[in-house]
């Protein structure tokens, strides 16, 4: 069902996480974002209750400058790890959007511990980021899931969908 992103973190391509500078279980990627300057994108697993992932933009001192909207897959599945993250302008507005591949498990049934990847997208706006839910649902759906094998495949698919306007649409994740 899902997967996508452009920075391959856990042994992949693109911008590499800095595990030596991140707390255990975190993925940290240095990036320059016009609204925030030179910052670090951080993926943090929250395993206190239902396992979920939370994304932040932090300054070099570790202060949180921005907390991303809820990752939609957190509502349905148990988070395992962030596999890949990449910053790519998906909608040609000149701003770096975020493409994420996170690994989840259903947590129930005979195959409940079998991990699967989910793609997620955040489109950068002047005042933060919006989850591109329609794009994620499309690329994680039956028509496309399994047809991509890495982040670059997902970026190519998003680019082809952009021609019909799908990649440019974002809607807020509901609380």
DARA-V250035 format. One line per field, one symbol per residue. phi: phi as a letter, one per 20 degrees, with the letter a starting at -180 (. if undefined). burial: I if it has 24 or more other ideal C-beta (glycine too) atoms within 12 Angstrom, else O. Layout:
# DARA-V250035
phi = ???
burial = ???
This chain:
# DARA-V250035
phi = .brrrddeefndenfefdffddfgnddccfbdcgfcneccecdceddfdfgbdcdcdcffenffebdfggfgfgfdcefdaeebbbdbfedldndfeddcdddccfncnfdfeefbecebccefcgdqccfefffffffeegfdfnedcbffgffffffffggdnffeeccffff
burial = IIIIIIIIIIOIIIIOIOOOOIOOOIIIIIIOIOOIOOIIIIIIIOOOOOIIIIIIIIOOOOOOOIOIIIIIIIOIIIIIIIIIIIIIIIIOOOIIIIIIIIIIIOOOOOOOOOIIIIIIIIIIIOOIIIIIIIIIIIIIIOOIIOOIOIIIIIIOIIIOIIOOOIIIIIOOIOO
